[in-house]
Amino acid sequence: MPAIRINVALLSVSLCVIVLTAAYATYYGQVFQPSPLLNTNLKFWTRDPVNNITKPYLWDVDLIKGTTDNVSIYPTSYDGRQSMATRIIRQQNSSTVWATVHVRQDLRGSGLSAILRSRISLWVYPTFQYWYDQNSKNPEGVFGVEINDGTNLLWYVFADGLTQTFQLPRHRIVLIQTPLKEWSLRQIDIADQYRQAGWGSPQSLSFILIMGITAGHPGDWVGYFSGLRVDVGPLQTQPLSFTQQLGLLFADIFIIGGLLATTAIPPKRRAQNGAASPKRRRR
């Protein structure tokens, strides 16, 4: 029974050594960063003196609208989720082709590197379909996420159409099938779409929550965003060299071999000592 316990303990310690070594080799040189986007839950709000509207704290807002259009964003609790509403009231005879609202954060440097290694998820609540010209494929409305690097434009559009991609000159549109008038969790990968489009790595970019309607679709339109989350992948600064990997391997062999040796010696010594000592007489 003692021998079994010793063997189990030896096996447990050996597994711990192997797991710790594997973890060290895996995470060596990796740097973990927080989300480059701030106030992602859109919880904190402030006043935008330029546009005379409320806006999420640490986000910038850009508006395009005609003189008779009304564009607004505001915090709200909608269908059980705390969210940001984007609303456009488009008039029939508007003076602009597009009425849009952009809620953005600009990224460069380490923030840019982090967002390109990230998996981004958010809850969306679209209320209108994706309209586009059947011949040119040019969009006539949008609700989703825009990535703008100053040269190329990437749109993730959330609507009830079939999932598909439209590649226009310097403009890639990824339509992600999303049911209307209910909350859905969707994920996006910016770096993957850049690779598929054949675009090089940008020097900077703007991450934008966007909603827009062209003049051909007058009416009162609204969409909701909630629960934005950015999971940043680790940055590999320096991997283990081949020599270091061999050193870890030999260290594991040395440690486990030493454990085997120390557990094998004591029983032999006890047996020898027991054979050499005389039996005590009973009094």
C-alpha angles and dihedrals in degrees: 000000000000089000091055091051091050091050092049091049091048092050091049094050092046092052090049091053092049093047093048091049092049091049091049092050092047098048099034110126095006120136119201118209133192122242112295088213116078130211088016093166088060088227100135121064137185140175122277105213093189097058095023093232137108117263139179111274113261092015125105124220128214120187131193117185144140123253092261097041126098121213124179145158126199142161116260144158105239127179093340099315132097103234151152116257121210114197133183125184104196120197125214096241101037119166095226134060093225134033108195143165120206120191104188151169121200119224134195138148114012091356091057091048090050096049091051089056093047138103107215125200131179141166115245135186111194120186104184137049127251110266121197140156108269093216106039095026088224111154124248098186139012141193116174144055127329125200111196121181096172092259107043130038123210121189128190105196122195112205140122097266123108115283108264143137129239117199111201127168105294089341125095119186119195111192110202114196108242127165116245125245098015136084117264131177113228133181131209134190113200098187092051093055091047089055092048091049091050093238123149124238111285125235091222138349144191120233106211137184101210141189124173141164129193125224092259091071109054119179144083109305130179139173135179134221126193145160100021110189130185119198106193117207117225120268112235105217101167128001123208114273121235090254091053091049090052089048091055091048093052090045090056091049091048094048095046091044090052091051091052091050096049093049093048099050104058098060091053092050092049090052092051093047092050093052094049099049118086121239116258118240120238115244 
